[in-house]
């Protein structure tokens, strides 16, 4: 971090009460009272709801009474405000026998009884615990609700989250209570598992550890370190190295910028540090814990803002953040709690005046602020940003970087990958990667150009390309900068390569229905705000239906029946496929990020199917009724196969539109750019027309017949042809098709095949979505 002159380090004190101990760190106010949400809860009638506050001003701790009814007493005297020191005795509510608290210096770790986690070789965590409690002799319920035995004030924690139970045979076990974000043991999700000394129980931003006869709690307040050790990534079976033994430490409240020429491995490093694509070799230590092995738990503490916006541009700022809060917070979080957190991040990012505006109406810098606000909802300790200033003017560039500076100063570690060198001076550390993924420099930004021997950054980047054989990494390893800012600054010991351990993905939310409901409402809101989509959705079925009606207004007969049915097929295909062909590719970045934080793949896909399917089926019904309502269909005997003729044709058109929508989703999942979807939509329509059986004699033609089985229009046209008795109305070679027969078995087969194809397309889409997920999520 930056070498800044600092004030004297304020003392860390331990407040000991009958219910346990609280480690008080400077920079946080500790509220005392009967309120269950207080930092120090005293369940005594003589204690006021909000009784007193302990805070650190510069280098001394102060106790301030909050106008309590029965008073606060320090060293035997009633006080309004009192300077505290180790050894001070405080009484609340009564000077003689009121609840008592004593201040003491925190004990130092000792070999026989470490004050931090007892098995540092498993975790590397050496911090002092936030609170210390005696081990329970009964079941202890942990959660966010005030009536839990152990209250965790964290919105990602469920109201009834987990229980720590004493076992009849001795020892303890941790049991998850169906929580939204899961309970973890040593970084792995568990439902019920025994807990031994030194094991780490992860619940939200808190970790609990059994040490001796104590239950120690460690709260992740955001002030964490990151140690990167020998990260190596290779592709093409090791022939091409993208990252080459990258090592560096990142301290607390640090703003780190990562720069380098194209192809130097910046994006690869970002994916390795966030766990999206773990390195082939090496270790990433999150405050001493192996990120890859504990990814399922620690993912909740990592925020990632990709280069592309992770927002639906049609939604307002507040709506986008509100839907994100619904997806990321437990289902039992009250709407008022979510709204309060949304309002808090809006204020923190200075977006109050923009909260009601659609995202697409914001400037580039403002949209980036909204993307950051979305990630800050869950209070991540590590925040990664990929090219946040790309495409911004110098003023916006400076504004975004100063925003990141403020986020780091507020107690986060912020790592930004950037091509811009305009605001590097405000960063604490600078990492320069040379081609081949090698560390060319790591240290204070102000010393980087002098280290390379250049006056301007363009000259340095040109040198990387001009001198590809120069050993940039070797020169840095031999420099004093490496010794000062890497070797001597690394607080964690070098870890041996851990035994292979398959990464555990985050648990699926217990309430899939709640996730699906939120996704459906959000997607409906997005489509409802898209006026172009709405107009197309309304107009298209009427236009296609009117064309079919113009041909068959006098009733279906030998001259027009094939053309009318063909227009219905084309209308259904265009309606369904056009609705869906852009929907996955345009949201790919959003899906990748939401999947990384635990969104179920199935819930995302089903939400698309539900909303688009409802719209598509409604359009198909309008199309059919506009085309055929009131027209004599001339079905055999005036009856359909099983239902009235108009009903049967409506069913066939609706199923064709739905299966074409699923085919459109398949195309959207296959392509990498939104621009190619429209040409493919035309191709899909042409293929459906060719293989439907209206223009060519498909049946009995080797190869052509088998290929047509995969085309939905083949079965839809056959079902409609069976309803109206096409083979009898227009006898000939083209209509002499067994699938056109006016029989129950054939019609049901045609309809069933449309359902089967829809299901097959859906399975293929789910499989393709998997390609765009973080590696750890691909099960």
C-alpha positions, -999 to 999 in steps of 0.1 A, spaced: 0 0 0 10 36 -3 37 48 21 17 74 39 26 91 72 2 78 98 -11 87 132 -3 66 163 -20 32 161 -51 32 183 -52 4 208 -72 -28 204 -91 -37 235 -112 -67 247 -145 -60 265 -153 -89 288 -189 -95 300 -207 -124 316 -219 -135 281 -185 -135 264 -157 -113 251 -157 -88 223 -125 -76 206 -130 -39 199 -110 -26 169 -106 11 162 -127 25 134 -160 9 146 -185 22 172 -197 -4 196 -233 0 208 -244 -14 242 -280 -20 251 -310 -44 253 -316 -40 216 -308 -74 200 -291 -56 172 -266 -39 195 -229 -49 192 -230 -58 229 -264 -71 241 -272 -69 278 -304 -87 287 -312 -69 319 -343 -47 327 -321 -20 342 -302 -15 309 -318 8 284 -326 -3 248 -298 20 236 -277 25 266 -241 35 257 -215 37 229 -178 29 230 -158 45 203 -121 52 196 -112 89 190 -77 91 175 -56 71 201 -80 67 230 -112 48 238 -142 68 251 -174 56 267 -205 78 261 -238 73 279 -268 75 255 -291 93 280 -299 59 296 -326 57 323 -305 41 351 -271 54 341 -236 41 332 -209 38 358 -171 36 353 -148 29 382 -177 34 406 -188 68 393 -218 77 371 -205 91 338 -218 108 307 -185 105 289 -154 87 301 -119 79 288 -112 42 291 -81 22 295 -72 -14 301 -85 -24 335 -115 -1 335 -146 -16 351 -180 -5 338 -214 -11 352 -247 -6 333 -279 3 351 -266 0 387 -232 9 403 -233 -21 426 -247 -51 408 -256 -39 373 -242 -59 343 -205 -57 345 -178 -52 318 -141 -51 321 -116 -39 295 -83 -57 289 -56 -58 263 -60 -87 238 -39 -117 247 -11 -126 224 -9 -159 206 9 -186 225 22 -219 213 1 -239 238 -31 -219 233 -33 -197 202 -58 -169 204 -66 -173 167 -75 -204 147 -58 -233 163 -48 -250 131 -31 -223 110 -17 -248 86 -52 -254 74 -63 -218 72 -34 -194 76 -56 -171 96 -38 -154 125 -63 -126 132 -77 -120 167 -113 -132 170 -141 -106 171 -159 -124 200 -151 -153 223 -178 -174 240 -177 -205 262 -185 -236 242 -222 -244 246 -235 -274 265 -267 -275 244 -278 -266 209 -270 -230 198 -291 -216 170 -273 -192 147 -290 -167 124 -300 -131 116 -332 -130 137 -329 -114 171 -343 -145 189 -314 -167 179 -289 -178 205 -261 -163 184 -272 -134 163 -253 -126 130 -262 -92 117 -256 -100 80 -282 -98 52 -267 -128 34 -274 -149 65 -309 -164 69 -331 -157 99 -328 -193 110 -295 -203 95 -278 -231 113 -274 -249 147 -243 -259 166 -252 -290 185 -235 -310 212 -234 -347 204 -243 -374 228 -211 -393 221 -191 -361 227 -180 -332 205 -201 -310 183 -218 -309 149 -230 -281 127 -264 -284 110 -277 -262 82 -314 -252 87 -322 -248 50 -304 -215 46 -304 -195 14 -266 -191 11 -254 -223 28 -234 -233 58 -197 -242 53 -172 -264 71 -136 -256 61 -149 -239 30 -171 -268 18 -209 -267 19 -225 -290 45 -260 -300 57 -248 -317 89 -213 -326 98 -191 -331 129 -169 -302 139 -135 -307 154 -110 -283 171 -96 -258 145 -124 -265 120 -138 -233 105 -176 -229 103 -185 -203 76 -218 -185 79 -221 -153 58 -193 -130 65 -186 -147 99 -164 -177 107 -166 -197 139 -139 -219 153 -137 -243 183 -105 -235 203 -101 -253 236 -133 -246 256 -141 -215 236 -162 -207 205 -143 -179 186 -160 -158 160 -142 -140 132 -162 -113 113 -149 -104 79 -152 -66 80 -136 -61 46 -100 -54 58 -85 -85 43 -52 -93 26 -46 -113 -6 -14 -133 -12 -8 -146 -47 18 -173 -49 33 -187 -81 2 -186 -103 7 -204 -135 -17 -209 -164 -9 -228 -196 -30 -238 -226 -25 -261 -256 -12 -289 -233 13 -266 -217 29 -253 -249 16 -217 -244 20 -200 -210 -5 -173 -202 7 -167 -166 42 -175 -155 48 -179 -117 30 -146 -108 34 -137 -71 26 -106 -51 9 -96 -18 -20 -72 -16 -25 -55 18 -57 -43 35 -75 -13 21 -52 -15 -10 -61 -2 -44 -41 -22 -69 -39 -14 -106 -29 -41 -131 -15 -29 -164 4 -43 -193 3 -47 -231 -22 -68 -249 -15 -105 -245 2 -101 -211 -23 -121 -192 -43 -94 -174 -77 -111 -181 -63 -145 -173 -50 -132 -140 -84 -117 -131 -101 -150 -138 -76 -168 -116 -79 -143 -87 -117 -145 -87 -118 -183 -90 -137 -182 -123 -108 -201 -140 -85 -214 -113 -48 -214 -121 -31 -247 -131 -5 -242 -104 -1 -218 -75 -22 -206 -46 -44 -176 -39 -47 -169 -2 -77 -149 9 -66 -136 44 -46 -168 47 -73 -192 34 -69 -211 2 -94 -194 -21 -98 -223 -45 -104 -249 -18 -129 -226 0 -143 -210 -31 -179 -221 -23 -178 -201 9 -156 -172 0 -173 -164 -33 -199 -144 -13 -171 -120 -3 -158 -114 -39 -173 -87 -61 -166 -87 -98 -174 -59 -122 -168 -71 -158 -159 -48 -187 -194 -50 -200 -222 -38 -178 -239 -64 -157 -273 -46 -159 -305 -47 -179 -304 -13 -196 -342 -11 -197 -346 -11 -159 -342 19 -137 -312 20 -114 -334 13 -83 -352 -15 -100 -320 -32 -112 -305 -31 -77 -338 -42 -61 -340 -73 -83 -304 -81 -76 -310 -78 -39 -339 -103 -41 -317 -128 -59 -287 -125 -36 -303 -121 -2 -322 -149 16 -359 -153 9 -367 -144 45 -351 -110 42 -378 -84 46 -386 -60 18 -377 -31 41 -343 -47 48 -336 -51 11 -348 -16 3 -326 -1 31 -295 -19 17 -303 -7 -18 -307 29 -6 -274 26 13 -254 16 -17 -271 42 -38 -260 69 -13 -225 54 -11 -220 56 -49 -236 91 -52 -265 79 -73 -294 95 -55 -303 118 -84 -302 89 -109 -321 62 -90 -353 66 -110 -336 68 -144 -333 39 -169 -298 25 -169 -295 31 -207 -300 68 -202 -269 72 -179 -234 82 -190 -207 56 -192 -192 65 -158 -226 65 -141 -234 30 -155 -201 18 -141 -211 32 -107 -244 13 -109 -225 -19 -118 -203 -14 -87 -233 -6 -66 -248 -40 -76 -217 -58 -64 -216 -38 -31 -250 -51 -21 -235 -81 -4 -206 -61 11 -177 -79 -6 -143 -76 9 -125 -80 -24 -137 -60 -54 -123 -68 -89 -129 -46 -119 -121 -53 -155 -114 -22 -176 -139 0 -157 -127 31 -176 -128 16 -211 -144 40 -235 -146 69 -210 -133 104 -215 -104 115 -193 -128 133 -169 -149 102 -164 -118 81 -162 -105 102 -133 -140 101 -116 -142 63 -117 -107 58 -104 -113 83 -75 -145 64 -67 -124 32 -64 -99 50 -42 -127 59 -19 -140 23 -18 -106 10 -8 -103 37 19 -136 26 33 -122 -9 41 -120 -30 10 -93 -44 -12 -98 -32 -48 -80 -47 -78 -86 -30 -112 -73 -42 -145 -69 -13 -168 -54 0 -200 -56 36 -188 -25 51 -171 -41 85 -163 -48 79 -127 -23 53 -116 -8 78 -90 -38 74 -67 -33 36 -65 -14 21 -36 3 -6 -57 9 -12 -94 14 -45 -111 29 -45 -146 27 -77 -166 50 -83 -195 41 -105 -225 40 -141 -215 23 -134 -182 55 -124 -163 57 -99 -135 78 -69 -148 71 -47 -118 52 -46 -86 54 -17 -62 44 20 -58 31 35 -90 54 66 -87 85 44 -90 75 23 -120 86 45 -149 119 52 -133 125 15 -128 119 8 -165 140 38 -175 114 57 -194 96 91 -190 62 81 -205 41 49 -204 37 46 -242 75 42 -243 74 14 -218 47 -5 -236 66 -1 -269 97 -15 -252 78 -47 -243 70 -53 -280 103 -40 -292 124 -62 -269 106 -96 -267 137 -114 -256 145 -91 -227 141 -108 -193 118 -83 -177 108 -107 -149 144 -116 -141 154 -80 -139 126 -73 -115 134 -103 -93 169 -91 -88 158 -55 -79 153 -40 -45 117 -35 -54 110 -72 -54 127 -76 -21 108 -47 -5 74 -52 -19 71 -89 -26 96 -110 -5 95 -89 27 59 -78 24 44 -112 21 29 -122 54 19 -157 46 44 -186 44 49 -203 10 24 -231 7 33 -265 -8 11 -276 -37 -21 -288 -20 -35 -322 -28 -60 -322 -56 -94 -313 -43 -124 -309 -66 -138 -274 -61 -172 -274 -45 -197 -251 -62 -219 -229 -41 -251 -247 -29 -283 -241 -49 -307 -219 -31 -333 -240 -11 -362 -220 -25 -359 -224 -63 -395 -211 -66 -386 -177 -51 -356 -174 -74 -377 -182 -104 -404 -158 -93 -379 -130 -91 -364 -138 -125 -398 -140 -141 -409 -106 -128 -376 -90 -137 -376 -105 -172 -412 -94 -178 -403 -59 -166 -373 -58 -190 -395 -69 -220 -422 -45 -210 -398 -16 -211 -386 -25 -246 -410 -6 -268 -396 -20 -301 -401 -56 -288 -437 -47 -277 -446 -32 -310 -432 -61 -330 -448 -86 -306 -483 -71 -312 -481 -63 -349 -465 -95 -362 -493 -120 -355 -519 -96 -369 -500 -91 -401 -493 -128 -407 -529 -137 -397 -543 -110 -421 -522 -124 -450 -535 -159 -444 -571 -147 -441 -568 -128 -474 -560 -161 -491 -587 -182 -474 -615 -158 -467 -639 -178 -488 -630 -210 -469 -603 -236 -473 -604 -254 -506 -581 -272 -531 -567 -239 -544 -557 -221 -512 -554 -246 -483 -517 -254 -487 -508 -217 -489 -529 -208 -459 -514 -236 -438 -479 -226 -450 -484 -190 -440 -496 -201 -405 -464 -222 -403 -442 -193 -413 -459 -169 -390 -455 -193 -360 -419 -199 -368 -411 -162 -371 -431 -153 -341 -414 -179 -318 -378 -177 -331 -378 -138 -333 -389 -136 -297 -360 -157 -284 -331 -155 -308 -313 -126 -291 -323 -132 -255 -294 -153 -242 -265 -138 -261 -274 -102 -251 -275 -112 -214 -244 -134 -214 -223 -112 -192 -252 -108 -167 -258 -145 -166 -221 -153 -161 -220 -130 -130 -252 -141 -115 -243 -178 -120 -210 -172 -103 -229 -160 -71 -251 -191 -70 -280 -185 -94 -293 -219 -106 -289 -225 -143 -323 -242 -144 -341 -212 -128 -326 -188 -153 -336 -210 -183 -371 -217 -170 -377 -180 -164 -370 -174 -201 -392 -203 -212 -421 -191 -189 -421 -155 -200 -413 -160 -237 -435 -191 -239 -465 -172 -225 -460 -144 -250 -453 -168 -279 -484 -189 -273 -506 -158 -270 -492 -146 -303 -499 -179 -319 -535 -179 -307 -540 -144 -321 -524 -154 -354 -547 -184 -358 -579 -166 -349 -572 -137 -371 -565 -161 -400 -592 -186 -396 -620 -175 -372 -654 -177 -389 -639 -194 -420 -652 -228 -432 -622 -251 -428 -639 -279 -447 -626 -306 -424 -638 -342 -431 -674 -343 -418 -669 -308 -403 -650 -323 -374 -614 -324 -363 -596 -356 -353 -603 -351 -315 -613 -315 -311 -631 -288 -332 -610 -281 -363 -601 -245 -353 -590 -257 -318 -568 -284 -333 -551 -260 -357 -546 -234 -329 -529 -261 -308 -506 -271 -337 -497 -234 -344 -491 -227 -307 -468 -257 -303 -449 -248 -335 -444 -213 -322 -433 -226 -288 -408 -251 -303 -395 -224 -326 -390 -202 -296 -369 -230 -280 -350 -233 -312 -344 -196 -311 -330 -200 -276 -307 -227 -289 -294 -204 -316 -289 -176 -290 -269 -200 -268 -247 -211 -297 -236 -177 -311 -210 -154 -296 -223 -121 -309 -258 -106 -310 -252 -93 -346 -253 -127 -362 -287 -137 -348 -308 -120 -374 -291 -138 -404 -296 -170 -385 -332 -162 -379 -337 -160 -417 -319 -193 -422 -341 -210 -395 -373 -197 -413 -361 -209 -447 -352 -244 -434 -386 -247 -417 -404 -237 -449 -384 -262 -470 -388 -291 -447 -424 -286 -436 -438 -308 -464 -459 -282 -481 -435 -276 -510 -415 -308 -513 -423 -344 -512 -404 -352 -480 -418 -386 -471 -399 -415 -485 -369 -394 -497 -338 -410 -481 -319 -385 -459 -344 -357 -465 -371 -376 -445 -349 -383 -416 -336 -347 -415 -371 -334 -415 -378 -352 -382 -357 -325 -364 -377 -296 -380 -407 -286 -359 -427 -272 -389 -427 -307 -404 -449 -320 -375 -470 -289 -371 -479 -288 -408 -487 -325 -407 -510 -320 -377 -529 -292 -395 -530 -312 -426 -545 -341 -407 -571 -319 -392 -584 -306 -425 -579 -339 -444 -553 -324 -468 -547 -357 -486 -584 -358 -495 -588 -321 -503 -557 -320 -525 -548 -355 -537 -513 -359 -552 -478 -371 -545 -469 -342 -521 -499 -348 -499 -496 -385 -500 -479 -385 -466 -487 -409 -437 -483 -380 -413 -511 -361 -430 -538 -387 -422 -570 -377 -405 -566 -403 -376 -562 -400 -339 -529 -419 -336 -512 -399 -364 -524 -365 -350 -512 -373 -315 -478 -384 -329 -475 -351 -347 -483 -331 -316 -462 -353 -293 -431 -348 -316 -435 -310 -312 -433 -314 -274 -403 -338 -277 -384 -314 -299 -391 -285 -275 -377 -306 -247 -346 -316 -267 -339 -280 -276 -343 -270 -239 -317 -297 -228 -293 -285 -255 -297 -249 -243 -290 -259 -207 -259 -277 -219 -246 -248 -239 -252 -223 -210 -228 -244 -190 -199 -233 -214 -203 -197 -203 -201 -204 -165 -171 -202 -142 -151 -234 -143 -160 -242 -107 -197 -241 -115 -196 -266 -143 -209 -298 -127 
